[in-house]
C-alpha cells in the first residue's frame, strides 16, 4: 500500500507518496492465523469479467445444436442408415442415396424397443430400416441389414461393432462411408463409429433435422430441449468417459 508523508516546501505543506513497501506479515495464535495483503479485482474488473463470461455462455448456447447436429460428408460409395430413426430421417437417407454415387446401403440397429431383447434379426431396428428404405424406392439388392443383438446401453457403439464384424466376415474392403442419423445424435454417432471401425475407415455423417421444431430456436420446444440435453450429456460421456 502507498503511504503519504508531509513535507514543507516554500512555506506550504505538501504531501508526496512514499515508495510501495510490503508490510510485515502478521500472525496470531502461534502462527496458525496469518494476515497478508493481496491484490484483488476491482468492481469494474469484476463487471467486465461477468460480461465476458455471459457472452461466452450465450455463444455456446446458440451454437450447441449446430455443434451436435453436424453434417460432414466424406468421399464414399457406402451409405449407412441407422435403422431406429424416424421416417423423416429415412427420407433424408433415401435422397442422399439417390443424389450421390453410393453402391451399397447398410442399415444398423439392435432389437426393437419394447420386445424385451433379441428374438431374431427381423425384429431389429436394422430390419425395420431396410424395409422402410425399400418402400422409399431404394433397390432391394442395394440394401443390406446388419443387425446388432445388443439391447440397452451403448447401442450405437454395438451397432457399429456389428457393422465392422460383418465387413470383416464378408471380406468387404471399405475405406470410407457416410452415416445418416437424426439431428443432435450426429456427432456422437460419428465418434462411436470411428471408435468401432478404427482409423482405417473414414467416417462422414449426415444429420437429418426433425421437422417437429425449429432447430434454430430449439430452446422454445420441449423436444428440442430434450434432444440437446440428452445428446449433449451423452456426447460428453462418449468423448471423455467411454472406453471400449
HUTAVEN-V105872 format. One record per residue. RES is the residue in three letters. SS is DSSP state (hx for helix, st for strand, lp for the rest). Layout:
BEGIN
((RES	SS) (RES	SS))
END
This chain:
BEGIN
((UNK	lp) (UNK	lp) (UNK	lp) (UNK	st) (UNK	st) (UNK	st) (UNK	st) (UNK	st) (UNK	st) (UNK	lp) (UNK	lp) (UNK	st) (UNK	st) (UNK	st) (UNK	st) (UNK	st) (UNK	st) (UNK	lp) (UNK	lp) (UNK	lp) (UNK	lp) (UNK	lp) (UNK	lp) (UNK	lp) (UNK	lp) (UNK	st) (UNK	st) (UNK	st) (UNK	hx) (UNK	hx) (UNK	hx) (UNK	lp) (UNK	st) (UNK	st) (UNK	st) (UNK	lp) (UNK	lp) (UNK	lp) (UNK	lp) (UNK	lp) (UNK	lp) (UNK	lp) (UNK	hx) (UNK	hx) (UNK	hx) (UNK	hx) (UNK	hx) (UNK	hx) (UNK	hx) (UNK	hx) (UNK	hx) (UNK	hx) (UNK	hx) (UNK	hx) (UNK	hx) (UNK	hx) (UNK	hx) (UNK	hx) (UNK	hx) (UNK	hx) (UNK	hx) (UNK	hx) (UNK	hx) (UNK	hx) (UNK	hx) (UNK	hx) (UNK	hx) (UNK	hx) (UNK	lp) (UNK	lp) (UNK	lp) (UNK	st) (UNK	lp) (UNK	lp) (UNK	lp) (UNK	lp) (UNK	lp) (UNK	st) (UNK	st) (UNK	st) (UNK	st) (UNK	st) (UNK	lp) (UNK	lp) (UNK	lp) (UNK	lp) (UNK	hx) (UNK	hx) (UNK	hx) (UNK	hx) (UNK	hx) (UNK	hx) (UNK	hx) (UNK	hx) (UNK	hx) (UNK	hx) (UNK	hx) (UNK	hx) (UNK	hx) (UNK	lp) (UNK	lp) (UNK	lp) (UNK	lp) (UNK	st) (UNK	st) (UNK	st) (UNK	st) (UNK	st) (UNK	st) (UNK	lp) (UNK	st) (UNK	lp) (UNK	lp) (UNK	lp) (UNK	lp) (UNK	lp) (UNK	lp) (UNK	lp) (UNK	lp) (UNK	lp) (UNK	hx) (UNK	hx) (UNK	hx) (UNK	st) (UNK	hx) (UNK	hx) (UNK	hx) (UNK	hx) (UNK	hx) (UNK	hx) (UNK	hx) (UNK	hx) (UNK	hx) (UNK	hx) (UNK	hx) (UNK	lp) (UNK	lp) (UNK	lp) (UNK	lp) (UNK	hx) (UNK	hx) (UNK	hx) (UNK	st) (UNK	st) (UNK	st) (UNK	st) (UNK	st) (UNK	lp) (UNK	lp) (UNK	lp) (UNK	lp) (UNK	lp) (UNK	lp) (UNK	lp) (UNK	hx) (UNK	hx) (UNK	hx) (UNK	hx) (UNK	hx) (UNK	hx) (UNK	hx) (UNK	hx) (UNK	hx) (UNK	hx) (UNK	hx) (UNK	hx) (UNK	hx) (UNK	hx) (UNK	hx) (UNK	lp) (UNK	lp) (UNK	lp) (UNK	lp) (UNK	lp) (UNK	lp) (UNK	st) (UNK	st) (UNK	st) (UNK	st) (UNK	st) (UNK	st) (UNK	st) (UNK	hx) (UNK	hx) (UNK	hx) (UNK	hx) (UNK	hx) (UNK	hx) (UNK	hx) (UNK	hx) (UNK	hx) (UNK	hx) (UNK	hx) (UNK	hx) (UNK	hx) (UNK	hx) (UNK	hx) (UNK	lp) (UNK	lp) (UNK	lp) (UNK	lp) (UNK	st) (UNK	st) (UNK	st) (UNK	st) (UNK	st) (UNK	st) (UNK	st) (UNK	lp) (UNK	lp) (UNK	lp) (UNK	lp) (UNK	lp) (UNK	lp) (UNK	hx) (UNK	hx) (UNK	hx) (UNK	hx) (UNK	hx) (UNK	hx) (UNK	lp) (UNK	hx) (UNK	hx) (UNK	hx) (UNK	hx) (UNK	hx) (UNK	hx) (UNK	hx) (UNK	hx) (UNK	hx) (UNK	hx) (UNK	hx) (UNK	hx) (UNK	hx) (UNK	hx) (UNK	hx) (UNK	hx) (UNK	hx) (UNK	hx) (UNK	hx) (UNK	lp) (UNK	lp) (UNK	lp) (UNK	lp))
END
